[in-house]
């Protein structure tokens, strides 16, 4: 999918299509956690400091909420 990606949630059978930017955030958080979920504070810091994005903008906040639902970010 160009530079984007697709995530499939086996528990809900929902498919999530990621833009290139969303895929980059996802991949960066997976790397940061070493394959394990990161905390929301860690995710916000990575988004802000590593990717130079504002974690409180509506689009990024929505992405982080989705990644929380998928277990990439733990509550």
N, C-alpha and C positions, 0 to 999 in steps of 0.2 A: 504494500500500500504506500507507494512513494516512500517518504521518510516517516510516515505515521505507523500505526499498528492496530491490532485487534486484541482485546482481552476477552476471554471467555470465563465466566464465573460458573464453575461446576455445581455450586450449591443452589444457584437460582436459575441456571440455564440461560442467563442473559449474556448478550454479546455487547461489548463496549468498543466503539471505534474511536481511536485516538488520533488527534492531529499530530503533526510532527512535533510541535511544542509540547503537547501532553505526553507523547511517547518519550521525549527527552526527560521530562520531569519524572515519569515512571521509572525509566532506566536508571536515572541518577539516584533515586530513593532506594531502589533495589540494590545498587552497588553500595550505597552508604550503609545499609543495614546488613550487608553481607548475605543477602538472601532472606533475612528475617525482617519482620515489621519494625519500623522506626516509630518513635513517639511523634505526636503532633508537633511538639516543640522542636524536635530534631528536623522534622520535615519542613517546618516554617523557616528554620535557620538555613537549611540547605537551599531552599527555594530563593531565599533572600540573598545569602552570601555567595553561594556557588553559581547559581543561575541568574543572579541579579534581577529577580522578579519580585513583585510585591505580593506576598501570600494573602493579603487581605482584599485584593481586587476581586470582583464577583466571579470572573472566569477561573482564577486560580483557586479561590475558596471552594468553588463547585468541584473542581478537579480533585482537590485534597479530600473533600467529603466523599467523593466516589471512591478514591483510593483507600479511604478508611473503611468503607463498606466492603471493599474487596480484600481487606486484610493486609494491605501494603503498609498502612499506617495504623498503629494500635491506639486505642483510646486511653 
